[in-house]
Amino acid sequence: MDATFTGIVSLEIDESDQMLEDFALQILVSGETPLPYVKRIRARFEQEPVVGLAIDLYGTGFTGYLKNRPAANARLFVEFDGQEPIDTGLDFEPGEPET
């Protein structure tokens, strides 16, 4: 698979956002090439899974949620059904928490 991912944006989730589950962050991953049509896509920062994945409107990136904040510089891996995980070359860069 030749998916090309170009960037990550992470958004803090505040307790007042009234989510059904406790999540620390929402992430948005952008890309340049169309993602394959498969039943399942998985993503993780090292061992921290991204849950609730949804492909973006253009079919080149995705959004999802993290229950725990990944370590600084944790690498993002993406896996499509039946294929080996892709090292995206993108790392988690923690921003300053909002106050």
Phi, psi and omega per residue, in radians:
M1 nan 2.298 -3.117
D2 -1.856 0.716 3.088
A3 -1.182 2.384 3.127
T4 -2.060 2.052 3.123
F5 -1.826 2.417 -2.970
T6 -2.051 -0.311 -3.101
G7 -2.961 2.809 3.123
I8 -2.288 2.356 2.985
V9 -2.131 2.307 3.086
S10 -2.048 2.418 -3.116
L11 -2.132 2.224 3.084
E12 -1.122 2.463 3.054
I13 -1.888 2.115 -3.116
D14 -1.539 2.605 3.110
E15 -0.991 -0.503 -3.121
S16 -1.307 -0.091 3.119
D17 -1.272 -0.158 3.055
Q18 0.933 0.936 3.057
M19 -1.392 2.712 3.109
L20 -1.246 -0.442 3.095
E21 -2.171 2.817 3.099
D22 -1.480 1.937 3.080
F23 -2.061 2.570 3.110
A24 -1.558 -0.691 -3.036
L25 -2.507 2.653 2.875
Q26 -1.873 2.397 3.091
I27 -2.085 2.598 3.063
L28 -2.200 2.166 -3.117
V29 -2.000 2.160 -3.136
S30 -1.710 2.752 3.139
G31 -2.589 3.048 -3.112
E32 -1.992 -0.407 -3.067
T33 -2.001 2.625 3.122
P34 -1.082 2.389 3.097
L35 -1.403 2.648 -3.119
P36 -1.224 2.700 3.055
Y37 -1.485 1.772 3.131
V38 -2.320 2.835 3.141
K39 -1.168 -0.626 -3.028
R40 -2.459 2.399 2.994
I41 -2.127 2.383 3.102
R42 -2.132 2.603 3.078
A43 -2.499 2.650 3.123
R44 -2.746 2.614 2.955
F45 -1.755 1.818 -2.985
E46 0.921 -1.902 -3.122
Q47 -1.775 -0.013 -3.101
E48 -1.569 1.879 -3.076
P49 -1.255 2.573 2.982
V50 -1.651 2.208 -3.090
V51 -1.976 2.846 3.108
G52 1.127 0.684 -3.097
L53 -1.158 2.425 3.045
A54 -2.428 2.290 3.105
I55 -1.237 2.478 -3.120
D56 -1.264 2.990 -3.075
L57 -0.986 -0.606 -3.086
Y58 -1.544 -0.142 3.115
G59 1.324 0.304 -3.101
T60 -1.996 -0.170 -3.125
G61 -2.564 -2.980 -3.114
F62 -2.713 2.934 3.042
T63 -2.246 2.740 3.130
G64 -2.978 -3.028 -3.045
Y65 -2.249 2.633 3.076
L66 -2.096 2.270 3.096
K67 -1.338 -0.530 3.140
N68 -2.230 2.569 3.098
R69 -1.241 2.183 3.097
P70 -1.182 2.800 3.044
A71 -1.143 2.648 3.070
A72 -0.987 2.395 3.123
N73 1.201 0.305 3.042
A74 -1.155 2.303 -3.076
R75 -1.384 2.460 3.094
L76 -1.573 2.188 3.057
F77 -2.042 2.464 3.124
V78 -2.215 2.422 -3.121
E79 -2.308 2.295 3.051
F80 -1.815 2.557 -3.113
D81 -0.796 2.271 3.049
G82 1.376 0.115 -3.113
Q83 -2.208 2.788 3.095
E84 -1.250 2.641 3.088
P85 -1.036 2.512 3.105
I86 -1.745 2.224 2.994
D87 -1.425 1.939 -3.046
T88 -1.291 -0.300 -3.058
G89 1.391 0.066 -3.134
L90 -1.805 2.424 3.132
D91 -2.033 2.634 3.064
F92 -1.274 2.205 3.090
E93 -2.066 1.831 -3.099
P94 -1.157 2.361 3.048
G95 -1.597 3.122 3.071
E96 -1.323 2.249 3.093
P97 -1.047 2.457 3.105
E98 -1.303 2.525 3.121
T99 -2.022 nan nan
